[in-house]
């Protein structure tokens, strides 16, 4: 697979060499080699990362291009000359020649295409390394990369140290560490209580066993006490048995049978027989009548004495005590027999906590640190420090934006002296725009029972719209639509921060409001003052068919009910992300979570204000009314057809007027009910076993159900046929408990006719000429009036006056026909 060697050259430099096959599977060995070489040269972690990235990119190009078209892969030889603070890496191959020196800075329009010669790969190597040489020899090609250890960061960027208080890294470490610590404390408390309970149960069982032993020996001692002879057979046998018990049980200190006169008639120690019994105990532990529990000492060891009365008759009312059997048990031996693992468990949980903290630190280094460094660098540029450079290693999109910012900074310095240079910055903006678009999903998600289609139209400059599909777990995805208040490059940066934070928090979390609250806590302090993000986050559960959603000050989501052809605004309350609120907990307390179960062919439409605020040449806006009308008339279509029609309608409305804001829409249509999903799971489960021959255990594991489910529905299929795979009672829909937009208009018309009507009278007027299936409740009307701020007569009069709907008899200026009110 490869070979490595180390030598010393004439100048005293350490030379290390590695030869590997030109295959992508060998790149890991090259990376490890480069890391070892850089660490030997005393490079900082950041310089190690940059060098590793440059060598990795160069080797990748050799594999893909130098040996392209060959049947057999060649070799790559990596030779490193190591000095203190400097390394020179030679990459040698026998592939096709490539004129490395002829490559200029890449065309900005093709900057994001990373797989072509002369593109981003060469540009990246030039930027990361201090020296780059390429030459062709008789034995092949050689690329020489030189790197010196030096500080490449501006003083505005945090050095390598513990995160400062208030930064994103610090908050992530503190909050994640605190959460892990709290989890460990709760887990430790639960386990400790369970183990303590088990210890008490074991102890009780130990003493119950000793009690039964004492009672058993007492019952067998009656015949000894009834025989007055000194050396009866029963006495001899009992003494022998007690002696055997004493010898074979390390927990028993003594066993004595004492008659009513105080003489020892039998004992585990033969020399005690016929001696006078001298009771001695420290204190009485428990007096149960027939049995007395006391504590005494044998030598220096504590002993618990179990004294059982030996009675002639089993009837306590007229029985006669013939004597007592004393069983002495060592306290320490009894305790030793109880298994106590609390210390080991505590140490194990402590070790788990330590490992968890190491993982948190690792996550900070991999995910959060690059964002923090990028944010600090951009802040420095925003404050006028144009000398700093962003050199961020981390996720590809963050590194790409850092590179764009460096390019923009250099161009901006020159543009201060020339107007022509400012025009060149427009190309840099275009690059940022392409990178922003590259962060958007490349394909639609595939989730059972839902049909999803997006629409994204970027404005002329870099906008702040963002949509994404996040895999929450195997059965659940999240759909997010967001709008950053700022435009241009700052908006693109904020969008990147939001995307990274959301994806970290959304994994495995089905609570939409909780995800947004955690995300807000991480990014707020790192956003520029005055910038904020409105966001609508929807979680689609493909198994239970429940949709949960939360909004951070975003436009309401539109629901189209196919069965009634009605539309609804779904608008949970919540503050925008990134606003510095006086109380840190206010965002979490204010954001609300709502849930809904769609019916088949219902559709959800999530959009940004770029849709409703799209303008034509007459400065007229597209508006909510036109959007709702589009949804109402075309909601029966598939999401793809609806999105295509909506895009065409917006374009027809705006004409040639330039687009001033990003347009983003995501449409989600329900294709299955919860009962249909369960039917499909059960049918597939039976097919895996009965048709494909899979075992019940493996089939249930694949479908994530219990074996009991298979046998239950196997029996139902045999007795009831296909109908047996469905639920006997269908699941109920999750009620909206609000009126539709069409009902809202009718309510406003009723109020315009008579603003003196209250919620009850308005409800009666509305329901009068409608079928019972379309009736609304008084509570729904009252809540809608509150939502419109019309729940009192004065508020209704004010609303009608502001919207020019108030008639003259109620104080209006002139009679007008009530137009369609604003929604």
GUTIDREN-100143 format. One record per atom (N, C-alpha, C): x, y, z. Coordinates in steps of 0.05 Angstrom, whole numbers, plus 5000, padded with zeros to 4 digits. Example, Ala and Ser with C-alpha at 12.3 -4.5 7.8 and 13.67 -1.06 7.14 Angstrom:
BEGIN
526448865156524649105156526449345156525749555142527349795143525850015157
This chain:
BEGIN
501649765000500050005000501750255000504250245011505850485013508250435031510250615030512550585047513350865057514750875080515651125091518551095099520051325099522851315106523551595117525851605132526751855144529851865141530952095133533852135130534552405140537152485138538152745146539752855122539053095112540453195089543053345097544453455077547053575083546753825100544553965098544154215113543254165141542753915148541853845175538853835178537353875156534453855157533653565158531553505172530453235173528753195148529252985134527752925109526152665114523552695110521852455113520452415086519952155080518952085054516651875057514651905041512451725040511551675011511151425004510251354977507651194980505551284966502951154967501851124939500050944936498650914910496851164905496651244880495051474873492051404873491051354897488251284900487151454923484551524921483351684942483351554969483251284969483351144995485951185010488151274996490751315009491151595019489151775014489552055023489652075053488351885067488551895097491351865106492951685094495751655101497351905096496752035074498152285067497552505088494952525096494252725116495652675142495652425151497052355176500052425174501252375151504152435147504552735149502852885136503153185136502853285164500853185179500453275206502953225223504052985221506452915236508753095229509153155204511253325194510953605205508553715204508053995213508454015243507453815258507853825287510853805294512353655279515253635284516653905278515554055259516654315253515754535272513854465291512954655311510754835301509154745281507054915270504654925290503255145289500755165305498554995293496554925308494354765297493154885272492955145271491755265247493555235223496155265227498055235205498154945196497854755215497754475208495354425190493054535198490554495183490754605155491954845152492154975125494054815107496354725119498254565103496954305094495554175113494253925106492253965084490754185085488754245064490054285037492254435036493654485010494754224998496054055015497153805005494953614996492753615011490553445004489353514977489053784973488053884947489853814924492553844929494453784908494453484901494353314921494353024916491752944902489553064910486953004897487053074867488353304860488553374832490353184817492453084830494252894817492752634811491152544830489652294826487552324804486152554804483952594785484852674757487152814755487852934730490552824718492552804735495152704725494952414716493452254731493251974723490551914710489252114700486552084688486751904662485051714660484951544636486751304637488451274657490151044659488750804670489350574660488150334671489050264699491650314703492850254730493650524742493150554768493950794782496950794787498151034787500951054792501451104822503751234827504551284855504851584859504551664884505151944893507351924914509552064911511652064931511652344944511452334970511352584986514052595002515652804996518152845010518053105025518553095051518353335068521153395080522053645075524453745087523653915111524453835135523453955160525654115173525154375177526854545194524954665215526154785236524554905257523055145246520455125246518755345236518455355206519455155191519155155162519254865152517554815132517554555118517454605088518654425073518454425043517554155035515154145022513953885015514153854984515353624975515653554947513553334941511853394921509853194912510753104884511452854881512452754856510552544844510152554818508452364804509452314776508552104763509352034736506952064717505152234723502752264706503152484685500852574675500852784654501853044665503353194649504453454657502153664658502353844677500454064679501954324684501454524667502954774669501854934693502854884716501855004741502355304741504655394731505355674733503655854715502355724695500755884676497955944687497255834710494655874721494456144735492556304727492156564740489856544760489256774773487056774791484556684776482856524788480556404774478456614766477056554745474856724737472756724759471956954768470056974791467456834785466656834759464156704753464256404755466656284756466955994758468355924785468356104803469856064828468855824844466255784844465155574860465455294848466455274823466855014811469654914819469654724837472154644850473554414836472454294816473754054805475154094779475754334770476954374744479854474747481554404727484254504728484254814727486254934742486355214741484155354756482555204770480255324785480955374813479055304831479355354859481655214872482254964862484454804875487054954874487955044850490455194848490355454863488155594862487855844876488055794906486855584916486955524944489855454953491255294937494055224944495755474945495455654926497055904926496556074950494056074959493356244982494256125009494255855011494955735036497955705041499555675019502355635022503955885016506355905028508056135023509656124997510155884987511555854962510555614947510155644920509255424904510855414878512055184873513655144848512754884835512754894808512054654793514054614771515154374768517054324747516754034737517653994713517653734700520453634697521053394705523753274703523553024685525852894681525952654665524452424677524152434704522852204717519952264724518952514718516152574724515752864731513652924745512853194753513453234783514053484790514553534819513253804826511653804847510454044858511654094885512854324889514254394914512654604929511754544953510154724970511854794995512155054999513655155022511755295042512155245067510555365088512255435112511955695121513455785144511455835167512255785191510555835214510456135220508156255218507956545223504956605229504556835242501756915249500457035225498356915215496857025192494257155199493757175225491257295233491557575242489557735237489458005248489157995278490058205291489758215320486858225329485058285310482258295317481058015321482457805310481357535312482457405337480857255351481757125376484056945372486156955388488356765387487556495398489456315396488956045406488956045436486756055448486456045477483655975484483055965509480355905517478456125507476056055499474156255489473556465509473356725500472656945518469756935526469157045549466457045558464657205539462257105535460257235518460457155488462557015480462756925452461056685448460656625422459156395414460356135424463056115422464455875432464055845462464456065477464156045506461355965514459356085501456656025509455955735502456955645479456455365471457655175491460255225499461555045517460255055545459555295554458355315581455655185581453955245562451255145562451154845557452754755537452854465532454054315556456154435568457354305591455454305615453954525619452054535641449754335636448854325611446754135605447653845610450153785601451253515606451553455636452553665651452853625679450153575693448153735686445553695697444453425691444853335666443953065658445352855675447952885679449452695694448552685724447952925735447052945763444352805765442552865747439852735748440152435745441852345726442252065722443451935746445452075758446851965782444851945805443152155809441152145830439251915827438351875802436451655797437651385802440151345791441451095795442151045825443051265838443751235867441351155883439051285878436551205892435750925887435950835861435250565855437150365869439750425868441650245881441250235911440750475923440250485952437750315959435750345942433350185947433949885944435649805924436349525921437949425945439749605956441349525979439549476003437649656007435749616029434149356026433349306001431849055996433648806001436148815993437948595998438448556028438748786042439248766071436848646085434448736077431948626089431748326083432448246058432347966051434347796068436747916073438747786090437647726117436447936130435547896157432947726158431347736136429047556135429947266134432147216120433146946119434146856146435547036161436546966188434246916207432047076204429747046221428446766217428146696191427046436185428846206196431446246194433246046205432846016235432646246249432246236278429646106285427446176271424846066277424845766271426245686250426345396243427845236264430045356274431545216295429945206321428345416327426745426351424545216350423345176327421244976324422344696328424844656320426044386322427244336350427144546367428344526393426344446415423744426408421644366428422144096441422743906425423143636436425443626456427543786451429843786469429043896496427444116496426644236522424544076536422943916521420943756534422143506548424543426539425843186551427743286574427143226598428743336621431543206623432042986610434642846613436843016601439142986612441343166605442543076578442642826572443942736548441942576530439842716523437942576505439042576477437842396461438742376433438142636418435742756424434942996410436943226416437843236441439743446449442343406435443243156434445843096421445743166391443543086379443343146350443143436344441643586361441343876357444044016361445543936381448144066386449944016362449843776352451543716329450743876304448143906301447244066279448044356282447744466307448544746311451544786308453044586316455944606312456644616282455344446267455744436239454944706225452644816235451745076224453845286230454845286255456745496263459345476247460145226241462645196227462345266197460045226186459645266157458645536150458045706168456945976162458546186176460146346160461846546172460346786183457746806177456247036187455146976215454946726224453746646249455946656271455446816292457346836314456846606335454346546340453646326359450846246355450146006365447345906365447045756392445145856409444745736436441845686441441245456453438545386462438545406492436945586503436945646532434145566542434145396564431545326575430445536594428045486606426745686622428345756647430145576656431645626681434245776675434745826649437145976642439545806636439245546633441445366626441545326596443945306585444345256557444044956552441944876537441444596532442744496506443244676487444644606462446044846452448344806438449945036428451644936406452445126388454345066367457045026378457545116403460145056417459544866439460644626438460044406457460644486486462744646490463644706517461644896531459645016517457745186530455345036541454944786533452544626540452544596571450144626583449644596612450844826628451945036614452845266630450545456632450945636652448945846656449146056635446846116623446846326602446746606615448646776607448747046618448047246595445547336595444747516573446247786576447247886554448648146554448248276527446948506527446548646502446648946507447349096486447649386488444949526488443249436469440549556467438749376452436149426457434049276443433449416416433549266395433049376368430049356361428849126368426049076361424848856378422548916389421148716406418548636391418448386381416148286366414548086383414948076408413547886425415047626427414547456407415847196408418847226401419547436385422347466377423347736387425747746398426947986409429548026394429948266382432348336367434048516385436448436391438148606408440948616395442548806404445248836394447248796417449348636412451348566431454048566417456148476431458748466420460048186426461448086406463147856410465947936403467547976424470148096419469748386412470948476390470648746380468548776358467248556351465348556329462448576339460848746325458048776333456548526323454748436341453148206335450148276340448448186322445548226326444447956336443247966360442147726372439147696366438447466354435647406348434647206368433047296388432147116409429247036403428846766398426146666391425146486413422746546423421546386444420846106433421545906448420945626441418345556457416145506443413545466455412545186449410945086468409844816465407644816445405845016446403545026428403945256409402745236384402845456365400845666371399045636390397045836397398246026417398646276409399946476426398246526451395646486450393946556473394446376497395046116493395445926515398045776513399945876497402445736495404245796519406145616523408045636546410845656535412345856544415045886535416845686550418045506535419845306546422745406548423345616534426045726533426345906509428845966502429346136479431646026463431546066437433746006419435046276411437646296417439146546410440946496386440446646365442146636340443546906338446246896340447847136337449047156309448647386296449647436269451447676269453847646257455747876255454548086236454448336247453348556231455148606206457748616209459548676186459348456165459048206173458847986154456248006138454148076152451548116138451648336118453048566126453248786107454948716083457148556088458948486066457548306046455448166054454047996035452248146016451748406023450048576006451848715985451048695960452648815937452049115936454149285939453949575938455749675916454549755893456049845870455750145866455050285886454550575883457150725876459350655889461850785883462750745854462650485845463450425818461650575797459050585803457250735785457851025784458451145807459151435808461651485792463651315795466151355780465651325750463951135742463251095714461851335702459951445717458551685707460451925706462351945725464352155724466052135699466751885692468351845668466751915643464251845643462551915620462252215617462052355640461952645639464552765627466852645635469352745625469552695595468752465585468752415557466852595542464452645554462552835542463653115539465153205559466353475558468453485536469953265533471953255511470553275484468253135481466753145456465653425451464753555472463753835469465954015460468353985472470654155463471254095434471053835426471553765398469553895380466953895388464854025372465354325369466254445391466854735390469054785369471154615370473354655351472554605322470754415318470054335290467954525279465854585295463554735284463455025293463655075319463155335329465455525326467855425330470255595329470555735301470255595279470455735253468455955250465955915259463956125257464756365274465756315299466656535316468856695303470856545292473156685280472156845255470356725240469356875217467857125225466257095246464657325256466557555266468557475282470357675293471857815270472757665250474157785228472457975212469857905208468058075193467458335209467258305236466858535253469158735250471558625250473958795247473858945221473158805199472958935173470759145174468459085187466359275189467159525205468959495224469959725240472059885225472759805201474659965185477459845184477959625197480559495197480759325172481959435151482059285125484759135122486359135143488958995141488758705149486658635164486358355173485458165151486257915154485457715135484057485150482057365137480657145149481856885138482956725156484056465148482756255166480456165157478755985174478755705162479355515179479155235172476655115185475054985171472554875182470854775159468154795162466354715141466854855115466454725093467254835067465955105061463355125068461955375061463055615077463855565102465055785118467755865106469355665099471955725087471655875061469555805045469155945020468356235025466656285044465856555050468156715061469956585077472256725087474056815064474356635044475956705021474756935006472156935003470857154989471257415004470957405031471357645046474257755043476157585042478957675038479157815011477957694991478057824964476658094965474358104978472858354979474458564994475758485015477358685031479558805014481058635000483158734983482158924962479958844949478859014928477859274939476759264963475559504975477759714982480059614991482259794997483159954972483159814949483859954925481660134915479160044920476860204911476660464924477960504947477860764961479260974945481060904928482561094912481561114883479760944876478860944848475960844846474360984831471560904827471460644810473460614793473460374776473860124793475360144815475859914832473259834846471560034852468959974865467159804847467459854821465859694802466659404803469259354808470159074809469058924833468359074854467258944877464558814871463258914850460658794843461058494835463358434824463858154818464257984843465458114863465857974888463057924901461258114898458558074908457257844894457757824868456557604853457657334862460157324870461357084881459957014907459557214925458157164950455357064945454157174924451457084917451356794908453456714892453556434884454056244908455756334926456356174950453756154967452356374969449856364984447956164972447756164945445955974932446955684935449555654937450655384941449955274968449255444987448455355014445655245014444055324994441355234993441154934984439054804991438854514985439154464955440654254948441154184920438854014909437353874926435253714917432953714938430653634928428353624946428553374965427653404989427653165007425552964999426152715004424152504999423152405026420652465033419552375058416752265052416252035064413851885058411352045064409552065044406952185048406852485043409152615038409152905033410352965006409253154992410353254967411253534971413853594966414953854973416253974948415754244944416954384922417754664931420254754925421155024933421255204909421255464915421655674895423655874908425855924894427756124904428656294880428256554882429056744862430656964876433356964871435057154885434757434872435057634889434957914879437557974865437758224854440158294839442658294856442358364882444658354900444358124919446358074935446257854954444057904974442057744975439857774993440257605018438157615035438357465060436357245063434957165041433056945044434556685046433256495060434456235064432256035069432555805055430755585061432455325062431555135077433154885080431354665089432354415084430954175093432954025111432153985136433953875156432953595164434753395164433953125172434053115202431653105215431553095244432052805253430752615242431252335247430252175223430151905225429451745202426651795192424751885209422051915201421152215199423052395205422252675208424252855194423253065181424953275170423853545178425653735179424854005185425054175160423054355157423054545134423154825146425254975138425655235149425655445126424355665130424455895112425056135129427156285121428056515138428656745120428656985132429257235118430957405137433457455128435357625143434657915137434758085157433958365154435958515136438458445138440558575122440958455095442058605076442558505050445558485046446458405022449258395016450758185031453358225034455058025046454457985076453858185092453158135120450757945122448757995105446457815106447157535099449057495080449957235072451357095095452957255110454457145133452557055155450557225161448557155181447056905173446456885147445056645138446656395142449356415139451056185143451156105173451256305190451156255219448556115227446356215216443756105223443555815213444555765189444455495177446055295194448455375202450155195218448855145246447955355259446755325286444255165284442555205264440055055262440554765258442454695240442954415235444154275259445654415276446754295300444554235320442654425323440554395343438254225334437854205308435454065298435753755299438253665299438653375298437453235322435453065318434152915340432253065357431753325351429853495367427353545351425053435360422553465346420953705356422053865374420654095384421554345369419854445351420654675334421354915350419854985370420355225386422955195402423454955412425954915428428354945410428254835386430454865367431055165362428955315357429355605351430355755375429455685399430355815423433355765428434155515425437055455428438755595407437755595382439255725361439556025366437356155375437456435382439456495404439556325424441456375446444356365437444956205416447656185407448556405389446756515372447556705352447056995359445457055379444557325384446957515389448757435407450957615414452957645391452957475371454857485350453757615325451257715326450157855303450458155306450858285284451258575284448758715294449158925310446859065321445059175299442559135302440559225282439759015262441258785262440558565244438958365259437058235246435458025258434457845235433357625243432357425224429557335232427757355213425057235217425156955205423756775218424056495210421456345216420856155198418555975202419655695200419355535221420555265222418255055225418154865207416054665206417354395208416254215225417353945228415153745218415953585197414153395185414753115196412752995209413052725220411652535201413252385186412052205165410751965177411251895202410051655213407451715227407551915245405051985260403352195246404452315224403052505207402152755223403752825243403353065258405353275249404353515243406053735235406153935258408553995268408954195289410554425277409954665286411254905274411455125294413355305289413855545306414855765287414356005296415056245280416556445297418756545286420256755299419757015284417357125288416657385276416357375246415857145234415857115205412957155194412757165168410157185155408556935162405956955165404356715172404456505150404356255158404156035138401256005129400855945104398155915093397455625092395155555102394055285101391755285081391755095062389555055043388254795049385654805057384054565062382654475036383554255025382554164999379554095002378753985024375953885027373954115026374654345038372754575039373654805021376054785009377155004992377455255009378155235034378555465052381555505056382255755063385055815070385155925098387455875111387855965139390656085141390856275159393456385167394256235193396556105192397755985216400056155225399856295247401756495255402356485285403956285294404656275322406256525330406056595355407456835364410456775369412156975367414956945373416457185363418757255377420457475369422357385346423257565329425357495310427857405323429457245309432057145319434057365318435657395339437957585338437457845351434957895361434358145375435258125404436758325413437658325441435358415459434158225472431858275490432858335518431358495534432258565561432458315579430858115574430957865589431757635571433957495578434957285561432957055557431157025576429256805574426656885560426457145552424057245540423457115513425557065497425156935471423856665475425056495493424056225497421156235508420656425526417956435538415856535519416756695499414756815481414156645457416056485448415556325424413656095430411756055413409755845418410055625397409155385405409155155388406355075382405755035357403054945349403254685332401154535332401154275317398554255301398754105279396454065262396753795248394553655242394553425225393053485200394453475177393153535152391353305142389453385126387853185112389053145084388252935072389452865046388953095026391053175011391153384991391053665002391253695029391653955041394454055034394854315034397454425027398254655045400754665052401954885067403755045049403655315052405255495036406755675055409455645055411155815071412656005053412756265059413856455040415256685056416856835041418057075053416657325041417257555053415857795044416757895017418757765005419457824977417257764958415457574966413157504949411057724950410157784974407957984977408858264971411458324973412458594968413658634940413358424924414258454896412658674882414058864869412659094858412859104827410859224815410959274787411859554781411759634756412759894748411060124760408560074768406860274781407260284811409260134821409860124850407659994866406059824853404059674867405259404876404459324900405459074911403758834903404958604901403558364895401458304916402158324942400258324964399358054973398358044998397357795009394857694996393057884989390557804977390957644951392757744935393257604909394557334914396357314934397657064941395556864951393756954969391756784980389856684958389156864940387456784917388756574900391456604896392856394881392756124895393056134922392955884937390155764936388155924939385355834939384555704912385455834891384655734864386355504854388855484864390655284853391755094874390655094898391654924919391154624913389454564894388954284888391154164871392954334860395154234843397354114860399153974847401553874860403254114868404954094889406654314896408454414873409454234857411154314834409554484814407154404807405554564789404654824801403954814827403155064840405455264841407955174847410255344848410855464821410555294800411055394773409055614765406555564772404455764766404756014782405555994808405956234824408256394814410456264806412756404795412056564770410456434753409556564728407756804734406056774754404156994761405657234773407657174789409257394801410757544778411957384760413357504737411557674720409157574715407157724699406357984713406157974739405358204755407558414755410058334760412158524762413158624735412858464714413758544688416858574687417758804676420658854674421759004698420059054718421059194742423059024756425459134763427558974776426658874803427558634809426858504835428558624857427358724878428758854899429258674923427958454924428358274948428157984938429457804954429357524947426457424949425757234932423157104933423556814940422356724962422656454971419956344979419256104969416755974975417355674977416155544997416255255000413355155003412554984985409854864986410054574994408354495013408254215024405454115021405053885008402453765004402253495018400053455032399653195046398552995026399852765023399052555005397852315019398452285044397452055060396352145086394451985097393552025124395151845143394951905169396351735188395551445186392951395181392051125178393150985153393551135132394751025108397550945113399051105128401851045135401950785151400250755171400350515187399550275171397650305153396850085135399249995118400650195107402950125091405149985106405650075131407749945148406949655153404449605160403549335167403549155142402749255120402749095095405649025087407449215088410249165082411448965101410748985127411848795147411048505140408448465133407548205126408848105100409248285081410548195056413448115060414848255078417648185083417847895093415947815110416047555122414847345104412447395094410947185080411847155051412747365038413447355010416447345005417947525019420747535015422247345033420947215052422147005068423947115090423747365098425347475119424347375146426047345166425147255192423547475205421747395224420047595237421747795252423847705265425647885280426848095262428048005239429348195221427348385209425048285201422948455189422048665208421548585233420648785253422748985259425348905258427449095263427649295240427249195215427349375192425049575192422649485200420349665200420049815226421849755245421749885272419149845286418249605288415849535303416549285320414749225339415148995356414148735342415248505349414148245338411248215344410248315366407448295373405648415351406648635339405148765317404848575294406948435287406848245265404748035270404747905293402947685298400047785300399748025311396948125314395748175287397248315269396048375243396148145223397847945229397747705213395147565218394347555243391847425251389447585239389647855241387448025230387147995200389447955186389347925157388047655150388547445165387347185160384347185165383547335185380647335192379047545179380247775172378748005162379548085134381847975124382748055098384248325100384548465077386048715076384848925096382248915101381049105120382249075148383248835154384348795181386848945186388249045164390749195168390249485174387749575173387149855179386049875208386250115219385150155246382150135245381050035267378050015269376850295271378250475284377250755287379450935276378751105256380751285244381451505264383951595261384951805279383552075273383052225294381652485291383652685281382652885267384353105258384953285282387253415280387953625301386453875293384653965309382954195302384554445302383954625282385354885281384455075302381855065310380655235330380955535322380755585296380755865287379155875261378256115253376656145230378456175205377256105182378756135157378856425149380456485129380656765119377956845106376656645093374056705081371956775103372056625125370256685147370956955160373557025161374257285172373057505156373057485130371857695113368857725119367457495122364657495127364057625154365757565174365457685201365757985199367758085184368158375182365758505168364658365148362258485135359958505154359558305171357458315192357858545211360458585219361058795238360659065224361259085198360859335184357859415183356159215181353259265181352259355209353459245230352659315257354959265277356559465282358859435301357959385330355459415336354459375363354259075370354358905350354058615356356458505370355958335390358158195403358757935390360557775403361357525391359057335387357257325407355057135405353257205382352457465379350657535357352057515330354657575329356057545304356157245295356457065315356556775309353856695298351656785310348956715301348456815272349357065266348957175240350557015219352956945227354656795208353556515202352556375223351656095219348856075208347456295206344656295199344056155172345556225151344956115125347055905116348455785134350555595127349855315137351055125124350654845132352054805159351054615176352254565202355154495200355954365178358754285176360654525173359454755165361054995162360655205184359255125205358755305227361355355243361555585255363755655273362655705301364355685321363455715349363856005358362456075379362656335390365556385400366756175411369456205421371356275398370956145375372756205352372356485343369856585343369356865335370757055354370456995380371657175400374657185397375956955393378856945390379757095365378057085343378757225319378557525323376457605338376257895345378657995361379557835379381957905395384357925377384557735358386857735340386857985322384458075315384258315299384058575315384258545342384058765360381358905356379158745356376458845353374558725374375558655397373858525417372258705434372258965429370359155442369059325420366859455427365459625407367259855398368659985416370360215408372560115390373659885395375759785377374659715350372159605349370959545324370459795308369460005321368860255307371560375296373660355312376260455304377260305280376960035280377859875258376359945232373759965234372160035210372860315200373360495218374060765209376760775194378660625206381360625193381260485166379560295162379360155137377060265119376060495126373960635110371560445105370760295127368460125125366160215142366560435158364460525177362260675163359760585168357460715155356760965169355261155155354561415167352961395193351161195195349561175219351261115244353661025240355460965263357761155265357561375250359661585252361461595228360761445206362461455182361961705166363861775149363662025134361862005110361861775096360261745073359661445068357461385056356761105052358560985030359860765037361460625018360860325019361160194996360759904996363259785008362959595027365259485040367059335020369459445015371259284998372459055013373858884998375258655012377258765031376958705057378858805077381658685074383558825084386358715084386558485103387858275094388158035111390858055126
